Protein backbone atom coordinates (compact mmCIF):
# COMPACT_ATOMS: atom_id res chain seq x y z
CA UNK A 1 0.00 0.00 0.00
CA UNK A 2 1.22 3.46 -0.86
CA UNK A 3 1.38 5.86 2.07
CA UNK A 4 0.86 9.55 1.34
CA UNK A 5 0.39 12.54 3.55
CA UNK A 6 -3.11 14.02 3.90
CA UNK A 7 -2.06 17.43 2.54
CA UNK A 8 -0.46 15.76 -0.50
CA UNK A 9 -3.66 13.81 -1.17
CA UNK A 10 -5.75 16.99 -1.02
CA UNK A 11 -3.27 18.78 -3.30
CA UNK A 12 -3.35 15.98 -5.87
CA UNK A 13 -7.14 15.80 -5.73
CA UNK A 14 -7.50 19.56 -6.29
CA UNK A 15 -4.90 19.52 -9.08
CA UNK A 16 -6.70 16.75 -10.95
CA UNK A 17 -10.12 18.32 -10.38
CA UNK A 18 -9.01 21.76 -11.62
CA UNK A 19 -7.36 20.23 -14.69
CA UNK A 20 -10.54 18.33 -15.57
CA UNK A 21 -12.56 21.55 -15.29
CA UNK A 22 -9.99 23.40 -17.43
CA UNK A 23 -10.07 20.76 -20.17
CA UNK A 24 -13.87 20.71 -20.14
CA UNK A 25 -13.99 24.52 -20.33
CA UNK A 26 -11.56 24.61 -23.27
CA UNK A 27 -13.54 21.95 -25.12
CA UNK A 28 -16.84 23.79 -24.63
CA UNK A 29 -15.31 27.09 -25.65
CA UNK A 30 -13.96 25.56 -28.84
CA UNK A 31 -17.46 24.37 -29.75
CA UNK A 32 -18.88 27.80 -28.98
CA UNK A 33 -16.46 29.68 -31.23
CA UNK A 34 -17.70 27.99 -34.38
CA UNK A 35 -19.07 30.53 -36.82
CA UNK A 36 -22.61 30.15 -38.00
CA UNK A 37 -23.18 30.96 -41.63
CA UNK A 38 -26.54 31.61 -43.19
CA UNK A 39 -27.26 31.36 -46.86
CA UNK A 40 -28.57 34.70 -48.17
CA UNK A 41 -31.33 32.96 -50.11
CA UNK A 42 -33.07 32.10 -46.82
CA UNK A 43 -33.20 35.72 -45.59
CA UNK A 44 -36.46 37.41 -46.52
CA UNK A 45 -37.50 41.06 -46.18
CA UNK A 46 -41.17 41.97 -45.84
CA UNK A 47 -42.17 44.86 -48.10
CA UNK A 48 -45.19 45.79 -45.93
CA UNK A 49 -43.94 45.81 -42.32
CA UNK A 50 -40.16 45.89 -43.10
CA UNK A 51 -39.58 42.77 -40.99
CA UNK A 52 -36.52 40.66 -41.79
CA UNK A 53 -37.07 36.94 -41.26
CA UNK A 54 -35.65 33.54 -42.17
CA UNK A 55 -37.54 31.03 -44.27
CA UNK A 56 -35.65 27.84 -45.11
CA UNK A 57 -38.20 26.64 -47.63
CA UNK A 58 -37.09 27.19 -51.19
CA UNK A 59 -40.31 28.86 -52.33
CA UNK A 60 -40.68 31.79 -54.68
CA UNK A 61 -43.34 33.40 -52.45
CA UNK A 62 -43.13 33.50 -48.66
CA UNK A 63 -45.55 34.61 -45.94
CA UNK A 64 -44.32 37.13 -43.38
CA UNK A 65 -44.62 35.72 -39.84
CA UNK A 66 -45.37 39.16 -38.37
CA UNK A 67 -48.05 40.64 -40.64
CA UNK A 68 -49.03 37.67 -42.81
CA UNK A 69 -48.43 39.41 -46.14
CA UNK A 70 -46.96 37.60 -49.12
CA UNK A 71 -43.45 38.45 -50.25
CA UNK A 72 -41.69 37.59 -53.45
CA UNK A 73 -37.93 37.06 -53.67
C-alpha distances in whole Angstrom, upper triangle without the diagonal:
4,6,10,13,15,18,16,14,18,19,17,18,22,22,21,23,26,26,26,29,31,31,32,35,36,36,38,40,41,42,44,46,48,51,54,57,60,63,66,68,66,67,70,72,75,78,79,76,75,71,69,67,65,66,64,67,69,72,75,76,73,73,72,70,71,75,75,78,78,77,78,75
4,6,10,12,15,12,11,15,16,14,16,19,19,18,21,24,23,24,27,28,28,30,32,33,34,36,38,39,40,42,44,46,49,52,55,58,61,64,66,64,65,68,70,73,76,77,75,73,69,67,65,63,64,63,65,68,71,74,74,72,72,71,68,70,73,74,76,76,75,76,74
4,7,9,12,10,10,14,15,14,15,18,19,19,21,23,24,25,27,29,29,31,33,34,35,37,39,40,41,43,45,47,50,53,56,59,62,65,67,65,66,69,71,74,77,78,75,73,70,68,66,64,66,64,67,69,72,75,76,73,73,72,69,70,74,75,77,77,76,77,75
4,7,8,7,7,10,11,11,12,15,16,16,18,20,21,22,24,26,27,28,30,31,33,34,36,37,39,41,42,44,48,50,54,57,60,63,65,63,64,67,69,71,74,75,72,71,67,65,63,62,63,62,65,67,70,73,74,71,71,69,67,68,72,72,75,75,74,75,73
4,6,5,6,9,10,11,12,14,15,17,18,20,21,23,25,26,27,29,30,32,33,35,36,38,40,41,42,45,48,51,54,57,60,63,66,64,64,67,69,71,74,75,72,70,67,65,63,62,64,62,66,68,71,74,74,71,71,69,67,68,71,72,75,75,74,75,73
4,5,5,6,9,10,11,12,14,16,16,18,20,21,23,24,26,27,29,30,32,33,35,36,38,39,41,43,47,49,53,55,59,62,64,62,62,65,66,69,72,73,69,68,65,63,61,60,62,60,64,66,69,72,72,69,69,67,64,65,69,70,72,73,72,73,71
4,5,5,6,9,10,11,12,14,15,16,18,20,21,22,24,26,27,28,30,32,33,35,36,37,39,41,45,47,51,54,57,60,62,60,60,63,65,67,70,71,68,66,63,61,59,58,60,59,63,65,68,71,71,68,67,65,63,63,67,68,71,71,70,71,70
4,5,5,6,8,10,10,12,14,15,16,18,20,21,22,24,26,27,29,30,31,33,35,36,37,40,43,46,49,52,56,58,61,59,59,62,64,66,70,70,67,66,62,60,59,57,59,58,61,64,67,69,70,67,67,65,62,63,67,68,70,71,70,71,68
4,5,5,6,9,10,11,12,14,15,17,18,20,21,23,24,26,27,29,30,32,33,35,36,39,42,45,48,51,54,57,59,57,58,61,63,65,68,69,66,64,61,59,57,56,57,56,59,62,65,68,68,65,65,63,60,61,65,66,68,69,68,69,67
4,6,5,6,8,10,10,12,14,15,16,18,20,21,22,24,26,27,28,30,32,33,34,37,41,43,46,49,53,55,58,55,56,59,60,62,66,66,63,62,58,56,55,53,55,54,58,60,63,66,66,63,63,61,58,59,63,64,66,67,66,67,65
4,5,5,6,9,10,11,12,14,15,16,18,20,21,22,24,26,27,29,31,31,33,35,39,41,45,48,51,54,56,54,55,58,59,62,65,66,63,61,58,55,54,53,55,54,57,59,62,65,65,62,62,60,58,58,62,63,66,66,65,66,64
4,6,5,6,8,10,11,12,14,15,17,18,20,21,23,24,26,27,29,30,32,34,38,40,44,47,50,53,55,53,53,57,58,61,64,65,62,60,57,55,53,52,54,52,55,58,61,63,64,61,61,59,57,58,62,63,65,65,64,65,63
4,5,5,6,9,10,11,12,14,16,17,18,20,21,23,24,26,28,29,30,33,36,39,42,45,48,51,53,51,52,55,57,59,62,63,60,58,55,53,51,50,51,50,53,56,59,61,62,59,59,57,54,55,59,60,62,63,62,63,61
4,5,5,6,8,10,11,12,14,15,16,18,20,21,22,24,26,27,28,31,34,37,40,43,47,49,52,50,50,53,54,57,60,61,58,56,53,50,49,48,50,49,52,54,57,60,60,57,57,55,53,53,57,58,60,61,60,61,59
4,6,5,6,9,10,11,12,14,15,16,18,20,21,23,25,26,27,30,33,36,39,42,45,48,51,49,49,52,54,56,60,61,58,56,53,50,49,47,49,48,51,54,57,59,60,57,57,55,53,54,57,58,61,61,59,60,58
4,6,5,6,9,10,11,12,14,15,17,18,20,21,23,24,26,28,32,34,38,41,44,47,49,47,48,51,53,55,59,60,57,55,52,49,47,46,48,46,49,51,55,57,58,55,55,54,51,52,56,57,59,59,58,59,57
4,5,5,6,9,10,11,12,14,16,17,18,20,22,23,25,27,30,33,36,39,42,45,47,45,46,49,50,53,56,57,54,52,49,47,45,44,45,44,47,50,53,55,56,53,53,51,49,50,53,54,56,57,56,57,55
4,5,5,6,9,10,10,12,14,15,16,18,20,21,22,25,29,31,34,37,41,43,46,44,44,47,49,51,54,55,52,50,47,45,44,42,44,43,47,49,52,54,55,52,52,50,48,48,52,53,55,56,54,55,53
4,5,5,6,9,10,11,12,14,15,16,19,20,21,24,27,30,33,36,39,42,45,43,43,46,48,51,54,55,52,50,47,45,43,42,44,42,46,48,51,53,54,51,51,50,48,49,52,53,55,55,54,55,52
4,5,5,6,9,10,11,12,14,15,17,18,20,22,26,28,32,35,38,41,43,41,41,45,47,49,53,54,51,49,46,43,41,40,41,40,43,45,48,51,52,49,49,48,45,47,50,51,53,53,52,53,51
4,6,5,6,9,10,11,12,14,16,16,18,21,24,26,30,33,36,39,41,39,39,42,44,47,50,51,48,46,43,41,39,37,39,38,42,44,47,49,50,47,47,45,43,44,48,48,51,51,50,51,49
4,5,5,6,9,10,10,12,14,15,16,19,23,25,29,32,35,38,40,38,39,42,44,46,49,51,48,46,42,40,39,37,39,38,41,43,47,49,49,47,47,45,43,44,48,49,51,51,49,50,48
4,5,5,6,9,10,11,13,14,16,18,21,24,27,30,33,36,39,37,37,41,43,46,49,50,48,45,42,40,38,36,38,36,40,42,45,47,48,45,46,44,42,44,47,48,50,50,48,49,47
4,6,5,6,9,10,11,12,15,16,20,22,26,28,32,35,37,35,35,39,41,43,47,48,45,43,40,37,35,34,35,34,37,39,42,45,46,43,43,42,39,41,45,45,47,47,46,47,44
4,5,5,6,9,10,10,12,15,18,20,24,27,30,33,35,34,34,37,39,41,44,46,43,41,38,35,34,32,34,33,37,39,42,44,44,42,42,40,38,39,43,44,46,46,44,45,43
4,6,5,6,9,10,11,13,17,19,23,26,29,32,34,33,33,36,38,41,44,46,43,41,38,35,34,32,34,33,36,38,41,43,44,41,42,40,39,40,43,44,46,46,44,45,42
4,5,5,7,9,10,12,16,18,21,24,27,30,33,31,32,35,37,40,43,45,42,40,37,34,32,30,32,30,34,36,39,41,42,40,40,39,37,39,42,43,44,44,42,43,40
4,5,5,6,9,11,14,16,20,22,26,28,31,29,29,32,34,37,40,42,39,37,34,31,29,28,29,28,32,34,37,39,40,37,37,36,34,35,39,39,41,41,40,40,38
4,5,5,6,9,12,15,18,21,25,27,30,28,28,31,33,36,39,41,38,36,33,30,29,27,29,28,32,34,37,39,39,37,37,35,34,35,38,39,41,41,39,40,37
4,5,5,7,11,13,17,20,23,26,28,27,27,31,33,36,39,41,39,36,33,30,29,27,29,27,31,32,35,38,39,36,37,36,34,36,39,40,41,41,39,39,36
4,6,6,10,11,15,18,21,24,26,24,25,29,31,34,37,39,36,34,31,28,26,24,26,24,27,29,32,35,36,33,34,33,31,33,36,37,38,38,36,36,34
4,6,8,10,14,17,20,23,25,23,23,27,29,31,35,36,34,31,28,25,24,22,24,23,27,29,32,34,34,32,32,31,29,30,34,35,36,36,34,35,33
4,6,9,12,16,19,21,24,23,23,26,28,31,34,36,34,31,28,25,24,22,25,24,27,29,32,34,34,32,33,31,30,31,35,35,37,36,34,35,32
4,6,10,13,16,19,21,20,21,24,27,30,33,35,33,30,27,24,22,20,22,21,24,26,29,31,32,30,31,30,29,30,33,34,35,34,32,32,29
4,6,10,13,15,18,17,17,21,23,26,29,32,30,27,24,21,20,18,20,19,22,23,26,28,29,27,28,27,26,28,31,31,32,31,29,29,26
4,7,10,13,15,14,14,18,20,23,26,29,27,24,21,18,16,14,16,15,19,20,23,25,25,23,25,23,23,24,28,28,29,28,26,26,23
4,7,9,12,11,12,16,18,22,24,27,26,23,20,16,15,13,15,13,17,17,20,22,23,21,23,22,22,24,27,27,27,26,23,23,20
4,6,9,7,8,12,15,18,21,24,22,20,17,14,12,9,11,10,13,14,17,18,19,18,19,19,19,21,23,23,23,22,20,19,16
4,5,6,7,11,14,18,20,23,23,20,18,14,13,10,11,9,12,12,14,16,17,16,19,18,19,21,24,23,23,21,18,17,14
4,5,5,9,11,15,17,20,20,17,15,12,11,9,10,10,13,12,14,14,15,15,17,17,18,20,22,21,21,19,15,14,11
4,6,8,11,14,16,19,20,17,16,12,11,9,9,8,10,8,10,10,12,12,15,15,17,19,21,20,19,16,13,12,9
4,6,10,13,16,18,18,16,14,11,8,6,5,5,8,8,10,11,12,10,13,13,14,17,18,17,17,15,13,12,10
4,7,10,13,16,15,13,11,7,6,5,7,8,11,11,12,12,12,11,12,11,13,15,16,16,16,14,12,12,9
4,7,10,12,12,10,8,6,5,6,7,10,11,11,11,11,10,8,10,8,11,12,13,13,12,11,8,9,7
4,6,9,9,6,6,5,6,9,10,13,15,15,14,13,11,10,10,8,11,11,12,12,11,10,8,9,9
4,6,6,5,5,6,8,11,12,15,16,16,15,13,11,9,9,6,9,9,9,9,8,8,6,9,10
4,6,5,8,9,12,14,15,18,19,19,17,15,12,11,11,9,13,12,10,11,9,9,7,9,10
4,6,8,11,13,16,17,20,20,21,19,17,14,13,11,9,12,10,8,10,7,9,9,12,14
4,5,9,11,15,16,20,21,22,20,19,16,14,12,9,10,8,7,10,9,11,11,14,16
4,7,10,13,15,19,20,21,19,18,16,14,13,10,12,10,10,12,11,12,11,13,14
4,6,10,12,16,18,19,18,18,15,13,11,8,9,7,9,11,11,12,11,14,14
4,7,10,13,15,16,16,16,15,12,12,9,10,10,12,13,13,13,11,13,12
4,7,10,12,14,14,15,13,10,10,8,8,9,12,12,13,13,11,13,12
4,6,9,11,12,14,13,10,11,9,10,12,14,14,15,14,12,13,12
4,6,8,9,11,10,8,9,9,10,13,15,13,14,12,11,12,11
4,6,9,12,12,10,12,13,13,16,18,17,17,15,14,14,13
4,6,9,10,9,11,13,14,17,18,16,16,14,13,13,12
4,7,9,9,12,15,16,19,20,18,17,14,13,12,10
4,5,7,10,13,15,18,18,16,15,11,10,9,9
4,7,10,13,16,18,18,16,14,10,8,6,6
4,7,10,13,15,15,12,10,6,6,5,7
4,7,9,12,12,9,8,6,5,6,8
4,6,9,8,6,6,5,6,9,11
4,6,6,5,5,6,7,10,12
4,6,6,8,10,11,14,15
4,6,8,11,12,16,17
4,6,9,11,15,17
4,7,9,13,16
4,7,10,13
4,7,10
4,7
4
